[in-house]
Amino acid sequence: MIFFTKKTKAKKYNQADLVLAVLKLKGPTTTDVFEYMGVKSPSAVIHRLRKSGYSITTKKIWKKTYKCSVVMHQAEYRLITSSLMMGGK
């Protein structure tokens, strides 16, 4: 049995933290994925991240969504890291 002797507060993450983590770990991600994860307005969050200094590109694509099997026009976001800017992968 494990006992916790010290109370610790869990860090609260906001939508910008979530979007940034997904872009770093998963790579290019579409609007419907962020909406499925609970991000109400992905474009607004991306805008705030860009204003904070992150380099994020937007590509318009046609793709099936999670909600339905209809092909829709959506944005695909990609975080540009320094290694990508230097020609790496």
Biopython code that builds the backbone (N, CA, C, O; Angstrom):
import numpy as np
from Bio.PDB.StructureBuilder import StructureBuilder

atoms = [
    (1, "MET", "N", (0.832, -1.176, 0.000)),
    (1, "MET", "CA", (0.000, 0.000, 0.000)),
    (1, "MET", "C", (0.883, 1.249, 0.000)),
    (1, "MET", "O", (1.877, 1.314, 0.724)),
    (2, "ILE", "N", (0.522, 2.216, -0.800)),
    (2, "ILE", "CA", (1.313, 3.438, -0.888)),
    (2, "ILE", "C", (0.583, 4.570, -0.170)),
    (2, "ILE", "O", (-0.611, 4.792, -0.371)),
    (3, "PHE", "N", (1.323, 5.269, 0.661)),
    (3, "PHE", "CA", (0.771, 6.429, 1.360)),
    (3, "PHE", "C", (1.485, 7.680, 0.858)),
    (3, "PHE", "O", (2.700, 7.691, 0.658)),
    (4, "PHE", "N", (0.709, 8.710, 0.665)),
    (4, "PHE", "CA", (1.289, 9.978, 0.268)),
    (4, "PHE", "C", (1.364, 10.874, 1.489)),
    (4, "PHE", "O", (0.355, 11.139, 2.142)),
    (5, "THR", "N", (2.556, 11.335, 1.789)),
    (5, "THR", "CA", (2.735, 12.148, 2.978)),
    (5, "THR", "C", (2.668, 13.639, 2.682)),
    (5, "THR", "O", (2.474, 14.448, 3.589)),
    (6, "LYS", "N", (2.824, 13.998, 1.437)),
    (6, "LYS", "CA", (2.839, 15.406, 1.081)),
    (6, "LYS", "C", (1.780, 15.663, 0.018)),
    (6, "LYS", "O", (1.700, 14.942, -0.976)),
    (7, "LYS", "N", (0.983, 16.677, 0.228)),
    (7, "LYS", "CA", (-0.018, 17.025, -0.772)),
    (7, "LYS", "C", (0.656, 17.793, -1.894)),
    (7, "LYS", "O", (1.395, 18.749, -1.656)),
    (8, "THR", "N", (0.396, 17.370, -3.097)),
    (8, "THR", "CA", (0.931, 18.085, -4.250)),
    (8, "THR", "C", (-0.231, 18.515, -5.134)),
    (8, "THR", "O", (-1.206, 17.783, -5.307)),
    (9, "LYS", "N", (-0.111, 19.680, -5.672)),
    (9, "LYS", "CA", (-1.142, 20.174, -6.571)),
    (9, "LYS", "C", (-0.804, 19.751, -7.995)),
    (9, "LYS", "O", (0.337, 19.870, -8.442)),
    (10, "ALA", "N", (-1.800, 19.265, -8.684)),
    (10, "ALA", "CA", (-1.603, 18.918, -10.082)),
    (10, "ALA", "C", (-1.546, 20.207, -10.888)),
    (10, "ALA", "O", (-2.322, 21.135, -10.659)),
    (11, "LYS", "N", (-0.623, 20.249, -11.828)),
    (11, "LYS", "CA", (-0.500, 21.439, -12.659)),
    (11, "LYS", "C", (-1.694, 21.515, -13.591)),
    (11, "LYS", "O", (-2.097, 20.514, -14.183)),
    (12, "LYS", "N", (-2.251, 22.694, -13.716)),
    (12, "LYS", "CA", (-3.354, 22.892, -14.646)),
    (12, "LYS", "C", (-2.782, 23.240, -16.009)),
    (12, "LYS", "O", (-1.934, 24.122, -16.139)),
    (13, "TYR", "N", (-3.256, 22.538, -17.010)),
    (13, "TYR", "CA", (-2.817, 22.795, -18.375)),
    (13, "TYR", "C", (-3.939, 23.500, -19.118)),
    (13, "TYR", "O", (-5.112, 23.158, -18.969)),
    (14, "ASN", "N", (-3.566, 24.484, -19.915)),
    (14, "ASN", "CA", (-4.566, 25.174, -20.710)),
    (14, "ASN", "C", (-4.553, 24.632, -22.133)),
    (14, "ASN", "O", (-3.769, 23.742, -22.459)),
    (15, "GLN", "N", (-5.424, 25.174, -22.975)),
    (15, "GLN", "CA", (-5.527, 24.666, -24.339)),
    (15, "GLN", "C", (-4.252, 24.904, -25.134)),
    (15, "GLN", "O", (-3.894, 24.086, -25.983)),
    (16, "ALA", "N", (-3.562, 26.007, -24.875)),
    (16, "ALA", "CA", (-2.306, 26.280, -25.584)),
    (16, "ALA", "C", (-1.261, 25.222, -25.239)),
    (16, "ALA", "O", (-0.530, 24.766, -26.118)),
    (17, "ASP", "N", (-1.182, 24.826, -23.959)),
    (17, "ASP", "CA", (-0.249, 23.765, -23.551)),
    (17, "ASP", "C", (-0.572, 22.461, -24.283)),
    (17, "ASP", "O", (0.329, 21.766, -24.753)),
    (18, "LEU", "N", (-1.862, 22.136, -24.375)),
    (18, "LEU", "CA", (-2.295, 20.909, -25.032)),
    (18, "LEU", "C", (-1.940, 20.929, -26.519)),
    (18, "LEU", "O", (-1.374, 19.966, -27.037)),
    (19, "VAL", "N", (-2.268, 22.017, -27.199)),
    (19, "VAL", "CA", (-1.979, 22.131, -28.634)),
    (19, "VAL", "C", (-0.484, 22.032, -28.889)),
    (19, "VAL", "O", (-0.051, 21.329, -29.802)),
    (20, "LEU", "N", (0.301, 22.731, -28.090)),
    (20, "LEU", "CA", (1.748, 22.703, -28.256)),
    (20, "LEU", "C", (2.314, 21.298, -28.033)),
    (20, "LEU", "O", (3.178, 20.853, -28.788)),
    (21, "ALA", "N", (1.837, 20.608, -27.014)),
    (21, "ALA", "CA", (2.303, 19.251, -26.732)),
    (21, "ALA", "C", (1.956, 18.302, -27.879)),
    (21, "ALA", "O", (2.778, 17.472, -28.268)),
    (22, "VAL", "N", (0.754, 18.420, -28.415)),
    (22, "VAL", "CA", (0.343, 17.552, -29.522)),
    (22, "VAL", "C", (1.200, 17.816, -30.755)),
    (22, "VAL", "O", (1.644, 16.878, -31.416)),
    (23, "LEU", "N", (1.432, 19.089, -31.066)),
    (23, "LEU", "CA", (2.252, 19.422, -32.233)),
    (23, "LEU", "C", (3.686, 18.926, -32.068)),
    (23, "LEU", "O", (4.309, 18.491, -33.037)),
    (24, "LYS", "N", (4.211, 18.991, -30.844)),
    (24, "LYS", "CA", (5.582, 18.522, -30.596)),
    (24, "LYS", "C", (5.674, 17.003, -30.674)),
    (24, "LYS", "O", (6.622, 16.467, -31.247)),
    (25, "LEU", "N", (4.699, 16.310, -30.104)),
    (25, "LEU", "CA", (4.772, 14.848, -30.013)),
    (25, "LEU", "C", (4.220, 14.127, -31.238)),
    (25, "LEU", "O", (4.802, 13.143, -31.693)),
    (26, "LYS", "N", (3.111, 14.607, -31.769)),
    (26, "LYS", "CA", (2.451, 13.921, -32.885)),
    (26, "LYS", "C", (2.890, 14.449, -34.234)),
    (26, "LYS", "O", (2.945, 13.704, -35.212)),
    (27, "GLY", "N", (3.203, 15.737, -34.290)),
    (27, "GLY", "CA", (3.545, 16.341, -35.570)),
    (27, "GLY", "C", (2.340, 17.045, -36.159)),
    (27, "GLY", "O", (1.482, 17.526, -35.419)),
    (28, "PRO", "N", (2.261, 17.115, -37.492)),
    (28, "PRO", "CA", (1.164, 17.833, -38.135)),
    (28, "PRO", "C", (-0.195, 17.324, -37.651)),
    (28, "PRO", "O", (-0.444, 16.119, -37.618)),
    (29, "THR", "N", (-1.062, 18.257, -37.279)),
    (29, "THR", "CA", (-2.356, 17.904, -36.700)),
    (29, "THR", "C", (-3.433, 18.796, -37.292)),
    (29, "THR", "O", (-3.211, 19.986, -37.516)),
    (30, "THR", "N", (-4.607, 18.215, -37.547)),
    (30, "THR", "CA", (-5.697, 18.956, -38.173)),
    (30, "THR", "C", (-6.665, 19.531, -37.132)),
    (30, "THR", "O", (-6.670, 19.150, -35.961)),
    (31, "THR", "N", (-7.471, 20.453, -37.616)),
    (31, "THR", "CA", (-8.454, 21.138, -36.781)),
    (31, "THR", "C", (-9.381, 20.151, -36.079)),
    (31, "THR", "O", (-9.649, 20.306, -34.888)),
    (32, "ASP", "N", (-9.874, 19.145, -36.791)),
    (32, "ASP", "CA", (-10.834, 18.221, -36.188)),
    (32, "ASP", "C", (-10.230, 17.416, -35.038)),
    (32, "ASP", "O", (-10.940, 17.059, -34.098)),
    (33, "VAL", "N", (-8.946, 17.129, -35.101)),
    (33, "VAL", "CA", (-8.282, 16.398, -34.009)),
    (33, "VAL", "C", (-8.267, 17.266, -32.747)),
    (33, "VAL", "O", (-8.579, 16.796, -31.653)),
    (34, "PHE", "N", (-7.899, 18.545, -32.920)),
    (34, "PHE", "CA", (-7.888, 19.443, -31.767)),
    (34, "PHE", "C", (-9.292, 19.619, -31.190)),
    (34, "PHE", "O", (-9.459, 19.641, -29.971)),
    (35, "GLU", "N", (-10.301, 19.745, -32.053)),
    (35, "GLU", "CA", (-11.678, 19.883, -31.578)),
    (35, "GLU", "C", (-12.119, 18.624, -30.839)),
    (35, "GLU", "O", (-12.814, 18.713, -29.827)),
    (36, "TYR", "N", (-11.726, 17.464, -31.330)),
    (36, "TYR", "CA", (-12.053, 16.188, -30.683)),
    (36, "TYR", "C", (-11.435, 16.122, -29.279)),
    (36, "TYR", "O", (-11.994, 15.504, -28.373)),
    (37, "MET", "N", (-10.279, 16.765, -29.115)),
    (37, "MET", "CA", (-9.585, 16.776, -27.824)),
    (37, "MET", "C", (-10.123, 17.859, -26.890)),
    (37, "MET", "O", (-9.651, 17.983, -25.759)),
    (38, "GLY", "N", (-11.097, 18.641, -27.342)),
    (38, "GLY", "CA", (-11.718, 19.627, -26.489)),
    (38, "GLY", "C", (-11.261, 21.061, -26.697)),
    (38, "GLY", "O", (-11.661, 21.954, -25.950)),
    (39, "VAL", "N", (-10.430, 21.288, -27.700)),
    (39, "VAL", "CA", (-9.992, 22.648, -28.009)),
    (39, "VAL", "C", (-11.108, 23.291, -28.834)),
    (39, "VAL", "O", (-11.356, 22.885, -29.969)),
    (40, "LYS", "N", (-11.773, 24.286, -28.266)),
    (40, "LYS", "CA", (-12.960, 24.863, -28.894)),
    (40, "LYS", "C", (-12.645, 25.628, -30.176)),
    (40, "LYS", "O", (-13.382, 25.524, -31.157)),
    (41, "SER", "N", (-11.564, 26.390, -30.175)),
    (41, "SER", "CA", (-11.197, 27.193, -31.337)),
    (41, "SER", "C", (-9.699, 27.037, -31.615)),
    (41, "SER", "O", (-8.898, 27.870, -31.189)),
    (42, "PRO", "N", (-9.320, 25.969, -32.330)),
    (42, "PRO", "CA", (-7.899, 25.724, -32.586)),
    (42, "PRO", "C", (-7.182, 26.892, -33.250)),
    (42, "PRO", "O", (-6.027, 27.167, -32.924)),
    (43, "SER", "N", (-7.836, 27.579, -34.167)),
    (43, "SER", "CA", (-7.170, 28.685, -34.861)),
    (43, "SER", "C", (-6.820, 29.814, -33.900)),
    (43, "SER", "O", (-5.775, 30.446, -34.051)),
    (44, "ALA", "N", (-7.672, 30.076, -32.917)),
    (44, "ALA", "CA", (-7.381, 31.118, -31.928)),
    (44, "ALA", "C", (-6.198, 30.719, -31.045)),
    (44, "ALA", "O", (-5.360, 31.556, -30.709)),
    (45, "VAL", "N", (-6.134, 29.463, -30.677)),
    (45, "VAL", "CA", (-5.014, 28.974, -29.851)),
    (45, "VAL", "C", (-3.713, 29.045, -30.654)),
    (45, "VAL", "O", (-2.681, 29.460, -30.127)),
    (46, "ILE", "N", (-3.759, 28.643, -31.918)),
    (46, "ILE", "CA", (-2.577, 28.724, -32.781)),
    (46, "ILE", "C", (-2.131, 30.178, -32.912)),
    (46, "ILE", "O", (-0.935, 30.468, -32.885)),
    (47, "HIS", "N", (-3.085, 31.084, -33.052)),
    (47, "HIS", "CA", (-2.760, 32.513, -33.157)),
    (47, "HIS", "C", (-2.022, 32.995, -31.904)),
    (47, "HIS", "O", (-1.024, 33.709, -32.004)),
    (48, "ARG", "N", (-2.516, 32.602, -30.726)),
    (48, "ARG", "CA", (-1.851, 32.991, -29.462)),
    (48, "ARG", "C", (-0.451, 32.407, -29.367)),
    (48, "ARG", "O", (0.468, 33.082, -28.903)),
    (49, "LEU", "N", (-0.276, 31.162, -29.800)),
    (49, "LEU", "CA", (1.055, 30.540, -29.775)),
    (49, "LEU", "C", (2.013, 31.264, -30.720)),
    (49, "LEU", "O", (3.185, 31.455, -30.396)),
    (50, "ARG", "N", (1.516, 31.661, -31.877)),
    (50, "ARG", "CA", (2.359, 32.417, -32.817)),
    (50, "ARG", "C", (2.773, 33.760, -32.213)),
    (50, "ARG", "O", (3.920, 34.184, -32.350)),
    (51, "LYS", "N", (1.825, 34.424, -31.542)),
    (51, "LYS", "CA", (2.147, 35.704, -30.901)),
    (51, "LYS", "C", (3.161, 35.517, -29.769)),
    (51, "LYS", "O", (3.894, 36.445, -29.429)),
    (52, "SER", "N", (3.198, 34.317, -29.190)),
    (52, "SER", "CA", (4.154, 34.002, -28.122)),
    (52, "SER", "C", (5.533, 33.646, -28.677)),
    (52, "SER", "O", (6.480, 33.459, -27.913)),
    (53, "GLY", "N", (5.647, 33.553, -30.004)),
    (53, "GLY", "CA", (6.951, 33.303, -30.606)),
    (53, "GLY", "C", (7.129, 31.954, -31.274)),
    (53, "GLY", "O", (8.192, 31.689, -31.836)),
    (54, "TYR", "N", (6.120, 31.092, -31.232)),
    (54, "TYR", "CA", (6.235, 29.783, -31.882)),
    (54, "TYR", "C", (5.980, 29.915, -33.375)),
    (54, "TYR", "O", (5.105, 30.669, -33.800)),
    (55, "SER", "N", (6.748, 29.178, -34.168)),
    (55, "SER", "CA", (6.581, 29.179, -35.609)),
    (55, "SER", "C", (5.711, 27.982, -35.988)),
    (55, "SER", "O", (6.134, 26.831, -35.882)),
    (56, "ILE", "N", (4.493, 28.274, -36.431)),
    (56, "ILE", "CA", (3.532, 27.230, -36.779)),
    (56, "ILE", "C", (2.988, 27.543, -38.164)),
    (56, "ILE", "O", (2.512, 28.649, -38.420)),
    (57, "THR", "N", (3.062, 26.557, -39.056)),
    (57, "THR", "CA", (2.540, 26.746, -40.406)),
    (57, "THR", "C", (1.141, 26.163, -40.506)),
    (57, "THR", "O", (0.769, 25.265, -39.751)),
    (58, "THR", "N", (0.372, 26.688, -41.450)),
    (58, "THR", "CA", (-0.976, 26.201, -41.708)),
    (58, "THR", "C", (-1.061, 25.774, -43.159)),
    (58, "THR", "O", (-0.649, 26.502, -44.063)),
    (59, "LYS", "N", (-1.601, 24.586, -43.368)),
    (59, "LYS", "CA", (-1.789, 24.058, -44.713)),
    (59, "LYS", "C", (-3.262, 23.658, -44.833)),
    (59, "LYS", "O", (-3.771, 22.927, -43.984)),
    (60, "LYS", "N", (-3.939, 24.120, -45.858)),
    (60, "LYS", "CA", (-5.335, 23.739, -46.084)),
    (60, "LYS", "C", (-5.362, 22.396, -46.813)),
    (60, "LYS", "O", (-4.716, 22.225, -47.847)),
    (61, "ILE", "N", (-6.116, 21.450, -46.259)),
    (61, "ILE", "CA", (-6.187, 20.104, -46.852)),
    (61, "ILE", "C", (-7.630, 19.624, -46.891)),
    (61, "ILE", "O", (-8.495, 20.170, -46.205)),
    (62, "TRP", "N", (-7.883, 18.603, -47.696)),
    (62, "TRP", "CA", (-9.164, 17.901, -47.717)),
    (62, "TRP", "C", (-8.962, 16.587, -46.981)),
    (62, "TRP", "O", (-8.055, 15.824, -47.315)),
    (63, "LYS", "N", (-9.806, 16.312, -45.970)),
    (63, "LYS", "CA", (-9.620, 15.116, -45.141)),
    (63, "LYS", "C", (-10.933, 14.715, -44.502)),
    (63, "LYS", "O", (-11.780, 15.562, -44.218)),
    (64, "LYS", "N", (-11.103, 13.412, -44.275)),
    (64, "LYS", "CA", (-12.273, 12.937, -43.521)),
    (64, "LYS", "C", (-12.125, 13.361, -42.069)),
    (64, "LYS", "O", (-11.019, 13.386, -41.529)),
    (65, "THR", "N", (-13.238, 13.693, -41.445)),
    (65, "THR", "CA", (-13.206, 14.134, -40.047)),
    (65, "THR", "C", (-13.519, 12.970, -39.114)),
    (65, "THR", "O", (-13.970, 11.908, -39.545)),
    (66, "TYR", "N", (-13.266, 13.198, -37.810)),
    (66, "TYR", "CA", (-13.592, 12.187, -36.808)),
    (66, "TYR", "C", (-15.094, 12.058, -36.609)),
    (66, "TYR", "O", (-15.593, 10.966, -36.337)),
    (67, "LYS", "N", (-15.818, 13.162, -36.741)),
    (67, "LYS", "CA", (-17.257, 13.158, -36.465)),
    (67, "LYS", "C", (-18.044, 12.397, -37.528)),
    (67, "LYS", "O", (-18.996, 11.682, -37.213)),
    (68, "CYS", "N", (-17.646, 12.553, -38.776)),
    (68, "CYS", "CA", (-18.354, 11.871, -39.854)),
    (68, "CYS", "C", (-17.356, 11.482, -40.941)),
    (68, "CYS", "O", (-16.209, 11.927, -40.940)),
    (69, "SER", "N", (-17.807, 10.662, -41.845)),
    (69, "SER", "CA", (-16.891, 10.171, -42.874)),
    (69, "SER", "C", (-16.916, 11.039, -44.124)),
    (69, "SER", "O", (-16.583, 10.584, -45.218)),
    (70, "VAL", "N", (-17.312, 12.285, -43.948)),
    (70, "VAL", "CA", (-17.364, 13.219, -45.071)),
    (70, "VAL", "C", (-16.012, 13.907, -45.201)),
    (70, "VAL", "O", (-15.407, 14.306, -44.206)),
    (71, "VAL", "N", (-15.548, 14.040, -46.436)),
    (71, "VAL", "CA", (-14.292, 14.743, -46.681)),
    (71, "VAL", "C", (-14.576, 16.239, -46.591)),
    (71, "VAL", "O", (-15.471, 16.754, -47.260)),
    (72, "MET", "N", (-13.793, 16.933, -45.748)),
    (72, "MET", "CA", (-14.001, 18.366, -45.542)),
    (72, "MET", "C", (-12.682, 19.120, -45.679)),
    (72, "MET", "O", (-11.601, 18.557, -45.507)),
    (73, "HIS", "N", (-12.800, 20.392, -45.990)),
    (73, "HIS", "CA", (-11.639, 21.277, -46.074)),
    (73, "HIS", "C", (-11.283, 21.707, -44.655)),
    (73, "HIS", "O", (-12.133, 22.259, -43.956)),
    (74, "GLN", "N", (-10.053, 21.469, -44.213)),
    (74, "GLN", "CA", (-9.625, 21.856, -42.881)),
    (74, "GLN", "C", (-8.175, 22.297, -42.867)),
    (74, "GLN", "O", (-7.444, 22.138, -43.845)),
    (75, "ALA", "N", (-7.782, 22.847, -41.748)),
    (75, "ALA", "CA", (-6.406, 23.321, -41.587)),
    (75, "ALA", "C", (-5.564, 22.234, -40.931)),
    (75, "ALA", "O", (-6.008, 21.552, -40.007)),
    (76, "GLU", "N", (-4.350, 22.091, -41.426)),
    (76, "GLU", "CA", (-3.370, 21.199, -40.805)),
    (76, "GLU", "C", (-2.231, 22.076, -40.288)),
    (76, "GLU", "O", (-1.613, 22.823, -41.047)),
    (77, "TYR", "N", (-1.965, 21.974, -38.991)),
    (77, "TYR", "CA", (-0.952, 22.802, -38.350)),
    (77, "TYR", "C", (0.316, 22.006, -38.119)),
    (77, "TYR", "O", (0.271, 20.822, -37.784)),
    (78, "ARG", "N", (1.461, 22.677, -38.303)),
    (78, "ARG", "CA", (2.762, 22.038, -38.109)),
    (78, "ARG", "C", (3.667, 23.002, -37.351)),
    (78, "ARG", "O", (3.817, 24.163, -37.733)),
    (79, "LEU", "N", (4.268, 22.502, -36.267)),
    (79, "LEU", "CA", (5.223, 23.288, -35.495)),
    (79, "LEU", "C", (6.580, 23.209, -36.177)),
    (79, "LEU", "O", (7.087, 22.119, -36.442)),
    (80, "ILE", "N", (7.165, 24.366, -36.461)),
    (80, "ILE", "CA", (8.468, 24.408, -37.092)),
    (80, "ILE", "C", (9.520, 24.556, -35.992)),
    (80, "ILE", "O", (9.535, 25.544, -35.258)),
    (81, "THR", "N", (10.392, 23.562, -35.895)),
    (81, "THR", "CA", (11.454, 23.608, -34.889)),
    (81, "THR", "C", (12.735, 24.104, -35.540)),
    (81, "THR", "O", (12.830, 24.185, -36.765)),
    (82, "SER", "N", (13.706, 24.432, -34.724)),
    (82, "SER", "CA", (14.969, 24.952, -35.256)),
    (82, "SER", "C", (15.660, 23.929, -36.148)),
    (82, "SER", "O", (16.326, 24.309, -37.111)),
    (83, "SER", "N", (15.514, 22.619, -35.846)),
    (83, "SER", "CA", (16.163, 21.611, -36.679)),
    (83, "SER", "C", (15.514, 21.542, -38.060)),
    (83, "SER", "O", (16.191, 21.275, -39.053)),
    (84, "LEU", "N", (14.189, 21.785, -38.126)),
    (84, "LEU", "CA", (13.515, 21.793, -39.426)),
    (84, "LEU", "C", (13.929, 23.008, -40.231)),
    (84, "LEU", "O", (14.037, 22.937, -41.455)),
    (85, "MET", "N", (14.164, 24.126, -39.552)),
    (85, "MET", "CA", (14.594, 25.340, -40.239)),
    (85, "MET", "C", (16.003, 25.174, -40.812)),
    (85, "MET", "O", (16.352, 25.803, -41.811)),
    (86, "MET", "N", (16.804, 24.326, -40.175)),
    (86, "MET", "CA", (18.178, 24.114, -40.609)),
    (86, "MET", "C", (18.288, 23.007, -41.659)),
    (86, "MET", "O", (19.390, 22.692, -42.109)),
    (87, "GLY", "N", (17.141, 22.407, -42.058)),
    (87, "GLY", "CA", (17.153, 21.376, -43.093)),
    (87, "GLY", "C", (17.133, 19.963, -42.549)),
    (87, "GLY", "O", (17.229, 19.010, -43.323)),
    (88, "GLY", "N", (17.009, 19.797, -41.241)),
    (88, "GLY", "CA", (16.935, 18.461, -40.652)),
    (88, "GLY", "C", (15.530, 17.929, -40.665)),
    (88, "GLY", "O", (14.624, 18.554, -41.216)),
    (89, "LYS", "N", (15.339, 16.761, -40.053)),
    (89, "LYS", "CA", (14.003, 16.150, -39.995)),
    (89, "LYS", "C", (13.436, 16.240, -38.616)),
    (89, "LYS", "O", (12.320, 15.780, -38.376)),
]
sb = StructureBuilder()
sb.init_structure("model")
sb.init_model(0)
sb.init_chain("A")
sb.init_seg("    ")
for serial, (resi, resn, name, xyz) in enumerate(atoms, 1):
    if name == "N":
        sb.init_residue(resn, " ", resi, " ")
    sb.init_atom(name, np.array(xyz, "f"), 0.0, 1.0, " ", f" {name:<3s}", serial, name[0])
structure = sb.get_structure()
